[in-house]
Amino acid sequence: MSGLVVAMDGPSGSGKSSASRGIARALGLRYLDTGAMYRAVTWWMLERGVDLADPAAVAARCHEPALEIGTDPDAPGIGVDGTDVSGPIRSKEVTRAVSAVSAVPEVRRRLVDLQRQIIGTGDIVVEGRDIGTVVAPDASLKIYLTASADARARRRTAELTGTSTEEQRAEMARRDELDSTRKTDPLAMAADAVELDTTPLDLDEVIAEVLRLVKERIT
């Protein structure tokens, strides 16, 4: 498995995070959650009162936060300027703002460069929205996870407190539109990716299918 890079793309609620961590654990690989990096920058901007509706204001400060990214699938963690923000970056406020921050080209350039540095020579499972198309176009295996809107909303509701399935369905539709239509590195499936609909599958089945693909295509 030396040098292996597994790119896991797809919209929120498709099962990327849990599946990616399980695959990394099963293969003894590192794990990188690129979405957490965009959330961390968004949290930093909100804490400092940056006007997120002003792309120029976001761009002007996006190089300031110092990110510390963990790659252990059992405890990835993420810090900003020495503060653990693993919990705060999952707040509703950050969730509603992250697509706007992620759309700023300067933010994407900075974080893609950092993601590529972390990927290095491989041995990693990387999840996000543009891994197979932008971050790691030469990845050993590219997976694009999908799921029905209802399944995605139910999964996200189960992960969060104080929210409803209807609220999550509306929020996901909003984010899907923003992420897939942004000018820089939009959410998209790579031409050579394997599309996997996780709607009828539980987590163990998703992991098993990706491991089968790794064995089939890589070994």
Summary of the structure (lengths in Angstrom):
residues: 219
radius of gyration: 16.4
end to end distance: 7.8
largest distance: 49.6
contacts: 726
relative contact order: 0.22
helix: 50%
strand: 15%
